[in-house]
Amino acid sequence: MDGQGEMEFIKYHDTQWINQIQSYDRLVREEEEKLDVGHGVKLGWIKGVLIPCLLSIWGVMLFLRLPWIVGQAGIRDSIIIILISTVIILITTTSLSAISTNGRIKGGGLYFIISRSIGPEFGSSIGVLLALANTISAAMNTIGFCMSLKLLLQWYDLHNIMDTEHGYKIIGVVLIILMGITCAIGMDREAEVQNVLLVVIVMGIFDVIVGSAMGPSDDQARASGFTGLKNATFIENWHPDYRHQQSFFSVFAVFFPSVTGIQAGANISGDLKDPSASIPKGTLLSIAITITSYIALVFVSGGAQLREASGNFTELIDGSYSNCSYRTCQYGLYHDDQLMQSISVWPIFIYFGTFGATISTALTALIAVPKILQRMGQDQVYPLLKYLAKGYGPANEPYRAHLFAIAVSSTFFVIGELNAIASFISTIYLCSYAMLNLCTFHVAHYNHLGWRPTYKFFNKWLSLAGSVICFGVMISIDMAMSVTVFCAIWALHTMAARRKNDINWGSSMKIQRYKTILKNVQNVYAIKYHVKNYLPNVIVLSGMPDSRKALVSLGHLITKETGLLICVNVEKDKLTHDQRQSLLDEGIGWLKKSRLSCLFNVMDSVSVDAAVRMIYMCGHGQLRPNIILVGYKSDWSSCSEEELRSYLNIFNEASMNEMSTLIIRSDGPLSNEFFHCKTQRLLEILPSKIKPAESSVNVSINRLLFTRKRTGGTVDVWWLFDDKGLSLTIAYVLMSSTFWKNCTFRIFGVASAMDRLSTEKNKLKKLMTMFRVNFDCVDIIVASNASPLTMAYFNSLTRQMKETHPNELKMSKDNASKTLFLRDLIEVHSTGSSLIILSIPKPIREFNKIHMCWIETITRELPPCILIHGNKIPTVTAYA
């Protein structure tokens, strides 16, 4: 090559290498396309997480139920309730932050996170419960809004439609519809509304604090139990005083929904610019702000208001206004729904703050439900939700899911009551948080390479502790409700599990399964072989499984889902990756449809005998194959020398590696039915086209599949050569099967002389008793010389044999001819049998053409035969 040509060659190849350098811009675009980045309105951490979480946590309990909680639990237990709630939500938030920063998450909130982390079964069941909890939360907060509106109208002595039950419900349903429409319009509109509501709530909180510090302004306020911030009031209200069948956990159940808004940011994760960064930052800051405000209001209300008061200012002089032991008082922490208004400077701000808190939480809930339902519908875990998944417009807004959420929330509003609804929501949310913490622990514990959260301030054991705490509190609140929720999760889990094979989200459950399998495989050498625990591990040289159904079904029958069954398709030619994958998918798909417990692999560019050796060498300990199942090569006498040698080497490799060989031959009348398959679905599947190279290995056995259970027939076992009991084991497997159990099973042996018949027969019967294998007939037949016809046929086959070593050929022929009498015995006794099981002798050195001549002579034109060549490993024992 001249200098210029060499330079051009180098330049050309340098250019090819340069072109292979990857483009990071392209990689980023590809990943963003997977995440649907850039669609619809995208929010930052303040608008998308902090504000929604603040408004969700500052809910109906803030102004309407917190005084009642302090009255029942006292300041001490109220703080404990808040602290326990804080511990739960902080641990859950760390878990949520860890999972949500482990990659970019799409819409669907906690459902998306749990389902993609631990699997569709748990994720979908929790998703349904979360959607239900959010719709009920919207109804609960709407009840709070209507109560506050009714109190406001009564404050100003206005009597209108709210005073009637139907009017009250109509206003509430209309409000739910309006909020649902607001949410459906789009996130940008809803965010603007939330900003206004946030300002109103904050003003209401400061209004209460300032009013409590200023104290009562008139005698009516004092008679209502408002003392202002005083040490005596604080001490009096410090301890709990549970009344009306309330307890610590029943009060906890009423309060806990107040802090369940921590998932508000995660619920709209699909609308966030950067969910991984926004969710931890916004959620943790919202917890700090809201918990501080709750504790402040507990101290304020508990230190400035008595538990009970009459409201009669004339009783102030003698102090009897606070004595309610003999009467029912209407004021104080226990009874006054307008207490926050009473201790504030400007009561109107409290009403507006209550409106803001209830509406904002209801809005957040009504936003979350359609997102969850849409994602679940898109995932098609539950087919009934598919209808709700349809999105409209550039933002893909799920209007159908919005309508569904409005309808369900309105229904619960009509039939609901505030405290009872709060208890139900608490149970569901505690269960959801427990599952989220458990999910985080599960993912972190199995610690696969995909677990790379950017949020580092979490601990898997803390997540596990959080899960235990949530379950414990949940059961303590309401055992019956907890059992109901568990049953609902189980039912939903069962429904989702039916589709689990169609769904692959790379969940930690699959990692757990893999690591469990890996650990067991690594420990397999600790399991030493013992005949009592013999299990068949079968390799079926099946080609494509549907091309040799009888071989596969026999292998399945032998393993009975206790041993290992592997089907192998060996291709001589080199396959591309796509071609190999296509064959794998086709074979595995057929096995699944047939409900056969079987592994399948495709090996290319290798001979069959080499493939057998490779498969054996890849085994470990007791997981190594011990049986090779192969069809009889009916064209052995006419195929190429190389092809026959490869076939014979299957048996040589098996013998060398202590594997038994089962050869299936059936070239007689093909009306017989054959081996029991697990289901008749095999008959419903059309067989694939059989390649010419495969057609020679007794493809006719494919027509021997069963169509109905046998009601009769005979199975004959000719246990003549030492196969370490494998013939008996195969016979026992058939006896135990539904398909063959009604057949008559006979076992035959051979004696060298007439005077040995009785002795050999008794010995054989004793063996069967010791091995606990019950045959219907046990018989011994006297051996004799082979018939001239049999000898002539054998000689005609061997006459054309041209072996390298004539002496070895003669020796093999002499050994084989001594046992040809078996052909005549089998022909006399077993011609009418349904199946023959025949042990075959071991060759002097290795399997060769003489062995094929012997098999051909013995089995030609007989019923279907299973020819068994055993190894040195025993398969049956008498002592256990």
N, C-alpha and C positions, 0 to 999 in steps of 0.2 A: 504494500500500500504506500503510495507516494505521500509526501509531506502534507500537500493540500487536502488530499482525501482523508488523511488521518485527522487533520484539524476539523474538517467538516463532521467526521464521525463523533469526535469528542464533543463538539459544539452541540450536535444533535442530542446526544445522550445527557449532556449537562442540562439542556433545555427541558428534557423529560423529567429530570430530578427536580428542577426548579418548579415545574408545574405541579409537582406533588406536594409542595409546601401548603399546608392548610390555611384557609382564610378564616380568621377569627370572626370577621363580620358575618360571614355565612353561617358559622356555627351559632352565633348569637341569634340571628334571624330564625334559624331552624328551631332553637329552643323556645323562642318567644311565640312561634307559631303553635307549638305544642301547648302553650299556656294561654293561648287566645289573648295575648297582650295587646292592648290598644282598642278593645271593643267597649263601647259604652262609656259612662261617666266613671272616672277613677278618682278616689278620695285619698287624702293624706291621713296621717295618724291622728290628728286632732279632730277633724270633721268625721273621719271614718271609724275611729275607735274610741278616743277619749270621750267625746260628747255623747255618742250613743250609749257607752257604758255608764256614764254619769246619769243620764236620763233613765236608763233601765234600772239602775240600782236605787235611784231616788224615785221610788214608785208610790203606790197607793198607801203603803204603810207609813210613809214619812210623816204625814200630818194627821192621818185618820186613825191609825192603830198603834202608833208608838206610845201614846199616853196610857192606853189600855194595857199594853205589854209591861210598862213600868209599874202600873198599879198591881198587876198580878205577880210579876216576878220580883218586884222591888228593884232598886238601883243595882244591888249586888248581882242578882241573877240575870238582870238585863244585860249588864256588862259581860257576864260570862257567856250568855247567849250570843252576843255580838262577837266576842272573842273566838268562840268555837266556830261560828260562821266564818270569821276572818281566816282562821287557820285552814278551814276547808277550802275557801276560795283562793287563798294564797297558794296552797299546795297545788290545787287544780290549775291555777293560772301558770305556775311554773311548768306543769305538765303540758298545758295548752301551748305555752310559749315555746317549749322544746320541740313539740311535734310540728307546730306551725312554722318554725324556722328551719325545719328539715326539708327544704325544698319549697317551691311556690305552690300554694294551695288555691283551688278554684272555689266557685260558689258552692254553698251547701253547709257551711259552718261545721259544727261538731260532727254532723253526720259524715261529711266528706273526710274529715280528719280521722275519725275512728274507723270508718270503712276502709280507707286506703292504708291504714296502719295495721289493723289487726284482722281485717277481712270483712267481706260483705255480709256475713251472717250476723255478727254482733253490730256492725255499723248500721245496717238497715233496720234492725229491731230498735236500736236506740234512736235512729232518725225518726221513725214513726212516733215514738213516745215524745221526742223533743218537739215535733210539729204539733202534737196534741197539747203538750204543756204550754207552748207559746200561744196557741189559740185560746186556751183557758186563761192564760195570763192576760191576754187582751180583754177577755170578758171580765175578769176580776178587776182590772183597772178601770174599765168602763163603769162597773158597779160603783167603784170609788168616786168616779167623776160625778155620776148621777146623785149619789148620796151627798156629795159636797154642794152640788148645784141646788138640791132640795133644801139643804141647811141654809144656804145663802138666801134663797127666796124667803124662808121662814124668818131669817134674821131681820129682813126688811118687811116682815108681815105681809108678804105677797103670797097669795094662795091661787094656784093655777093648776095646769094639767099634771104637774109633778106630784100633786097630792093624791092622785088616783093610781092604783096599781098598773092599769093598762097604759095610762099616760106615761108613767115612769119607764115602762118597758119600751114604749114606742120611741121615746127620746133616746134611750140607750141604743136601740137597734139602728136608728138613724145616724147616731154618732159613729157607730162601728162602720157603717156603710161609707160615711164621709171620710173617715180615717183610711179605710181600705182604698178608696179612690185616690186619696192623697199619695199613698204608697205606690199605687199603680202608675201614677203620672210619671214618677221617676225620682231617683235619688237626689238630684239637685234641688228639687222643690221641697222634698222632705227635710233635707239638711237645713234649708232656710227656716223652716218652721221650728226645727229643733233648737236653733240658736236663740230664738225668741223665748221658747219655753225654758231654756236653761237660765236665762236672766231672771225670769219670773220666779223660778224655784229658789235661786240663790237669795233673791230679795226676801222671799218668805222665811227662809232659815234665819237670816239676820234679823228680821222683824221679830221673831219669837225670842231670840237671844236678848235683844235690846229691851223688849217688853218685860221679860222676866227680871232683868236687872233693874228696871225702873220700878217694878212692883205694882200693886193695885192702885187704881186711880179713884175708886169710890167704894162705898160700903157693899154695894151689890156684888162687886168683884170679890171682896173679902169673904162675903157670905157664901160665895160659890167655891171657896176653898183656895183661892189664889192668894198666897202669902208673900209672893216675891221670893227671891233667893235668900233663904234663911237656913242657918245651921240646924235648927230644931226640925224643920220640915225635912231636911236632907237625912237626918238621923232616923226620923220616924218612917221614912220611905226606903230606908236602906235594905231592910230584910224583906223577903218575899211574903206574900199573903195570898195564896192561890184560893180562888173561890169558884163556885159554879162548876165543879168537877174539872177544873183546869189543873195542869201539872207543868213541870218544867218543860217536858218534851212537847206537850200540846201547844204551849206558848211559843216554843222554839219553832214548831211547824208553821205557826202564823207569821213569825218574823222572817224565816229563812228565804221566802220568795223575794224579799227586799234586796238580797245580795246576789240573786241569780242572773243579774245582767252582765256578768263578766264575759259571757260568750257573745255579746252584742256585736263586737267587732268581727269575731270569727264567723258569725252568721252571714255577714255580707262580705266575706273575704274576697269574693269574685269582683267586688266593686272597689277594692283597694289598689292603690298604685304599687305598694310594696307590703303585702301582708306579713311577710316574715319579720320585717322590722317594726311595722306599725302595731301589730297585735300585742307583743310583750310590753312595749313602751306605753301605749295608751291604756291597756288594761290595768297594769300595776299602778299607774298614776291615778286612775279613776278609783281604785280600791282605797288608796291612801286618803283621797279627798272625801269619799263618801263615808267610810268607816269613822273618820274623824268627826264628820258632821253628825252621824248617828249617836256616837258616844257623847258629844256635846249636848245634843237634844235630850238624851237620857238624863244627864246631870241637871239640865235646865228644868225639864218638866218634873223630875223627881225632887228637886230642891226648891221648887216654887209653887207646887200644887199639892193639896191634900188628896188622899185617896178617895174620900167621900165628904160631901157637904150638902146641906139642905137648900142653900140658895136664898134662905129667908134672912134678910139683913137685920130684922128685929131680934134675932137670936144671937147677934154678935155680942150683946152686953153680957149675957150669962155664959156664953161660949157653947151653947147647946147646938149651934148650927153644924158642928162637926160630929155630933153624936147620932149615928144612923143605925145603931144596933137594934132598935125597935121599929124602924120604919124604912121605907125605900126612898133613898135620896136620888136626885136626878143629876147631881153635879159631882165633880171630882174625877180622878184618873180612871176609876172603874166605869163611869156611866156617861160622861160628857163627850159626845162626838165632836163638839165644837170647842174643845178645851184649848187647842192651839190658837184658835181665834181669840179666846178669852184672855190669854196671857200675852198676846202680842200688842204692839203699839197701834198698828193699822191692820185690823182684821181682814180688810179687803185683800191685802197682799197674801194672806194665808189661803184665802179661797182661790185666788189666782195661782198661788204656788201649788195647791192641791190639783187644780185643773192642769197645770203644766206637768206635774209629776205623773199624774195618771194618764194623760193623753200621750206624753212622750214615751212612757213604757209600753202603752198599747200600740203606738206607732212602730216602735222597735220590734215588738212581737209580730205585728202584722207584716212587717218587712221580711222577717226571718222565715216565717212559715212558707210563703211561696217559693223562696230560694231553696229551702230544703226539699219541698215536694218536687220542684222542677228538676233538681239534681237526681233525686231518687227515681223520678220518671225516666230521665235520660239514661240512668244506669240499668233500668229495666230489671231491677231486682224483684219488684212486685209488678206484674203486668198491669194491674188495675190503675197504677199511678202513671202509666205511660201517657194517658190522655191529658194529664195535668202538665206534662213536660213542654208542651208547645210554647215557643216564645214568639213575640211579635215586635216589630220595629227594630231599629238599629241597636238598641240595648238588649234585645232578646227578652223582653219583659214577659213573665208568665201570667197573663191575664186570667187564664182559666184557674190557675192555682190561687190567684188573688180572690176570685169569686168564691172558691171553695173555702178559703180561710175566713172570709166574711160570713159565709153561711154557718160554719161550725161555731165561730166565736159568738155570733148572734144567738145561736141555740143555747149555748152554755150561759150566756147572759140572762136569758129568759128564765132558765131553771135554776140558776146558781145562787149561792149565799157566800158572803165574803170569807168568813173564817174556814168553812168547809172546803171551799175551792183552794184556799191558801195551803191547807194541809195536803190536799191531793197533789198540788204543784210541787210542794216540797219533796214529797216522796219520789216523784218522777225526776226532778232535778238532782236529788241526791244520788239516785241510781245512775243517772247520766254522768255525773261527775265521778262517781266510783268507777264506771267503765272507762272514762277518759284517763283517770290515773292508772288504772290497771293496764290499759292499752299502752301508756307511756312506759310503764315498768316492763311490760312484755317486750316492746321493741328494743328498749335499752338493754335489757337483760341478755337477749340473744345477739345484740350488738353486731349486726351485719354491716358490710362495708358501706351500704347506702345510708346508714344512720350517722349523719354529720350535721347535727343542729348547730346553728350559729349562736343560739342562746345557751350559754354554758352554766347558768346558775340554777341547776336542777340536779337532783339525785334520785336514782331509780328506786332506792329503798324508801325515800321520802314519799315518792309517788305511790308505792305499795302501801305505806302507812296511811296515806290520804284515802286510798280506796277502802281500806279496812274501816277507817273512821266514818266514811260516808255510809257504808253498808250498816255499821253499828247504829248510827244515829237514825238512819232510815227505818230500821226494824224497831228501834225504841219509840219512834213517833207513832207508828201504826203498824202492828204486825199483820193485820188482815189486808191492809192496803199494800204492804210490801209483798205479801204472797201473791196478791193479784197482779202487781207489776211484774214480778218474776215469772208468773205463768204467761203473761202477755209477751214478755221477751222470749220465753221458750217457744211459744207458738209462732211468733214472727221469725225467730231463728230457724225453726224447722222449715218454714215456707221458703226462706231465702236459701237454705242449704240445698234445696232441690236444684238450684241453678248454679251452685258453686263451681261446678266443673266448667261452666261456660264463662266464668268471670275470673280474671287474673289481674290483681292490682299490686302484685308484689308485696303481699302483706307479711307481717311477722309470723303469722300462723304457719305459712309455708316454710319460713326459715326455721321455725321450731321443729316442724316435721322433718326437714332435711337434716338438722343437727342431731335429732334423735336417731334417725337412720344411720347417720355417720358414726355416732357414738357406739351404736349397737354393732355396726360393721367392724369398728376398730376393736371391739371386745370379742369378736367371733372366734379368735384363736383360743380363748379361755374355755370354749365349749368343745370338749373332747368327744370323739365319736363313741357311741355305745349302741349295740344292736337293739336294745330296748327302745331307743329313741330314733331309730332309723326313719329318715324322711327322704322321699325321692326328690332330687333336683334334676329336672328334665330339660335337655336341649332338644328342641324339635327342629330338624332341618326341613322347614316347611316351605321355603320360598316365601311368596306372599301368603299370609295365613289363609286367605279365602280360596287359594288354589289347592290346598290340601286340608280340607276341613276335617277329614277323619283323623289324620295325624294329630292335628291340634286338639280335637275333642278328646282323643284318647289320652294325650298328655295332660289335659285338664282333669280328666277322670282320675288319672294316677296320682296327681299332686293333691287333688281335692282341697285346694286352697290352703294346704298346710306346707307343702313343699314349694320349691321354686320352679316356675315354668318359664322358659325362654324360647321364643320362636325366632329363627334366624333366616334371613334371606341372603344367600351368598351369590353375588354377581361377579362373573369373571372379568367383565369390562370395567374400566375406570368410570366412575360417575362424577358428575359435577355436584357441588353442594346442593343446588336446587333440586337436581334429580333425586339425590339421596333423601333429602327432606320430604320430597313429594311421596316417595315410597314409604318413608316412616309414617307420615301423616295418614296415608291410606291404610297401612297395616294396623296402626294403633286405633284408628277410627273404626275399623271393622271389628277388632277385638272388643272395643267398648260397646258397640252396638250388639255384639253377640253376648255381652256380659260374661266374658271369660277373663279370669284373673291371670294375666300373662304379660310378660315383658316382650318387647320386640325390638330387633335391631337389624340394620342392613350393613353388610360387609361387602366391599367391592374391591376389584383388582386383586383377588386372592382365590386360591383353589379351595375346594370344600374341606379337604383334609387339613390344610393349613388353618382354615377358619376354626375348625374344631379345636385344634391345639391352642390357638390364640384365646378362644373363649375359656378353655380350661385354665390356662395360665393367668387369666384375669380374675379368676375366682379366688376366694379367701376362706381358708378353713372349711367349716361345714357349709359354707355358701358355694363351694365348688360344685359343678355339675357331677352327678354320678350315673346318669343314664343318658344315652344318645338314642333318640327316636327318629327313624329314617324309613322312607319307603323303599320297597324292593325295586332294584334297577332292572326292569324287564328287558331292556335292549343290551344287556351286558355282553352278549356274545357277538354283537354286530357293531358296537360303538368303538371309538378309537382306543388305542392302547393307553394313551395318556388319561383319557376320561375314566376308563375302568380302574386304572391304578389309583387315581384320586379317590374313587368311590371305595375301593378296598382299603385304602389308607385311613378312611374314617374309622373302620373297625380296629385297625392296627394302632392308631392313635388312642382310641378308647381303651384298648387292652393295656397299652403301655402306661396309661394314666389312671388305671384302676377304675374305669368307667364301664358300666354294663351297656350292652347294645340291644335295642329292640328293633327288629325289622318287620314291617307290616307288608304282607303280600296277599293280594286277592285278584286272581285272574280267572276265577271260575264264574258261575252264574252270578250276576250282579243284582239279583232281586233281593238278596239278604240285606237286612238293616244292620247298622253298625254301632259305633260307640255312642254312649250317652253324653250329650252336650248339656250345658247348664239350662238352656232354654231353647224353645223351638224357634227363637228369632233367627237362628242360623238359616232356617228354611225360607225366611222372608227376604234374605239378602241375596241379590243376584251375584253369582260368582264372577270374579274378574277374568279377563282373558289370560290364558296360560301361555307363557312364552314357549317357543319351540324347544329351547334348551332344557326346560323343566319337564316337558311332557313325557320324557322317557322314564322318569322315576315313579312308576306305578300311579299315575294320575287317576287311574280308574277308581281308586279307593274313595274318591270324592263323592261318588254316587252311593256310598254305603252309609250315609247319614240316616239317623232314625227318623221316623215319622210318628210313631206311637210306642207306648211302653210294650215290651215283649210279654206275651202271656204264656209262652212256652219256648221250646228249643233246648238245645244241648250245647254245653261248653266242655270241651275235652282238653285236659292238661296232660301232656306227655312229658313227665318229669324224669328224664333219662340221664342227663349229664349234670354234673355238679355246677350249679349257677348260684350257690350260696342262698338258696331259697327264694330267688327273685320270681321264679314261675309261680310259687305258692302265693307270694305277696301280690302279684298281678291278679291271680285268680281271686284272692280275698277281696281286692278292690272291686272287682266285677260283681262278686257276690253281694257286696254292701251297697251297690248302686241301685237306684230305683229302676233303671232300665233293664238290668240283667238279673235281678234277684229272683225272678220267677222261673228262671231256666234251671235245667238239671245240670249239675256240675259233676263231672267224672274225672278221676285221675288214674293214669295208667303207668305201670312200670314194666320192665322187661327182666326175665330170669333166663339164665343160660341153660337150665335143664328143667325137666318136668318135676323132678323131686325137690326142686327149690321153690316151686310155686307157692305152697302153703306158707313156708317160712318167710319168704319175701313179702307176701301179702300181709301177714300179721305184723311184720316189721313196719311196713308202710302205713298200716292203720294206726299202729302205736305212735309213729311219727306225727301223723295228722292230729291225733289226740293231744300229744305233747305241744304241738304248735298251735292248737286251738283253731284249726281250719277244718270245717266240717264239709266233706264232700258227700254227695248222694250215692256215689258208687266208687269203690276202690278196687282196682283189679291189676293183676300181674299176668303178663302174657309171655309164653315161651318164645325165645328168639330162634330164628331159623335162617337158612340161607336165602339170600335175595332171589327173586324169580328171574328167569332168563330174560324176560321182557325188561325188567328194571335194570339188570346189568347191561343189557344191550343199549338201552337209552343212555345210561351213564357213560359207557364206552364211546358212544357216538359223539357225546359232548367233549370228552377228553381227547379224542383222537386228533383234533385240530390244535391242541395246546402245544405251543412251541416255546418252552421255557429255556432259560439260559443253562440251567443245570439239570440234565436228564435224570441223574440219580435222585435228586430231590423230587422231581416230578413223579418218578416211579414210586418213591416212598409215600408221597402224598396220596397217590391213586390207591395204593394198597391199603392204607389206613382208612380212606374214605369208603372203599368198596366193602369193608368188613361190617359197616353199619347200614348198608343200603337196604337190608331187610326191613328196616323201619318203615320204608315207603309202603311195603305190602301190608304191614300190620295196621298202619294208619288208614290205608285205603279200605281195609276190611271193616275196621271198627268206627271210623270217624267221617266217612264220606257224607253222611247225612247230618253232620253236626252244624251248628250255627257259627261256631268259632273254634279254632284249634290254637292252643298255646303249647309251643314246642321248644324245649331247651335244646341247644345245638352244641356240638363239641368244639373244643379249642383246637386250633391248628398246631402243628408241631412247632413251627417258627412264627409264621405270620399268615394272615389271610391272603389267599391267592386265587387263581382261576379255578383250581381244583375244588376249593371251598364253594365257589359259585356253582360249579357243576353239581356238587353234592346237594346244595339247597334247591337247585332247579329240579333235580331228580326226585327229591323227597316231597316237595310241595306242589309240583305242577298239577293243575286242574283240581286242586282240593278246595274246600271252603276257605274263607278268610283265615289267615294264619298270623299269629304273633310269634316270631322267632326270637328266642332270648339267648344271648351270650352273656353269662354273668362274669363277675370279677371276683377278687379275693375277699371282698367285704361282705360279711353275712348280713342278711336282711330280716331273718326271723330267729326267734329263740324260744326255748321251752321253759326257761327258768324264771320268766317274768312276763 
